[in-house]
Amino acid sequence: MSAADLEKPATVEQELRPSARHLLSEAGFAGVVDTVLGSNPGMTRLTAMSITDEALKFVAASSRFPKAGLRPSHVVAQGWRALVLHTRLYTHLGGNLGRYVHHEPELPGQHDEVAVERAQAYIVQAGYRPSPELWQRPEESGILVAADGPVHPH
């Protein structure tokens, strides 16, 4: 794939996986879900599971396409941050994906909505089906979390 191909929207002929849960053990996935729940009182377990799964899709895409400059939505970032807190699990995930994706919080006012939109296309390129309801702007999603950040894979 050339650098020019990375700028084009994804068009994938293959069937997309609806979930990336297979990237973690059941216990590991449950632990990250519990961290999302602990940070978001009142959130349902099903919502926390969806957020964690979407964060895994995002990390898989970011690892596979390190120069794409992807950013998560505010909701997906909540799952990514919970994942990062499980350092051994997250390090192991990076090893399995072939690249560790660093999380660096962005400063207020630096949010790049285009990079957030682009992330969904790269999730498709990585073989997963994004969950559009988790990629909406904070005021549109109906899911109250406060998280966002750029990625710096190496």
Salt bridges, closest charged atoms under 4 A:
ASP5 OD1 - LYS8 NZ 3.63
GLU26 OE1 - ARG21 NH2 3.25
ASP34 OD1 - ARG45 NH1 2.81
GLU54 OE1 - LYS57 NZ 2.95
GLU104 OE1 - HIS152 NE2 3.68
GLU106 OE1 - ARG71 NH1 2.48
GLU106 OE2 - HIS111 ND1 2.93
GLU113 OE1 - HIS111 NE2 3.19
ASP148 OD2 - HIS111 ND1 2.24
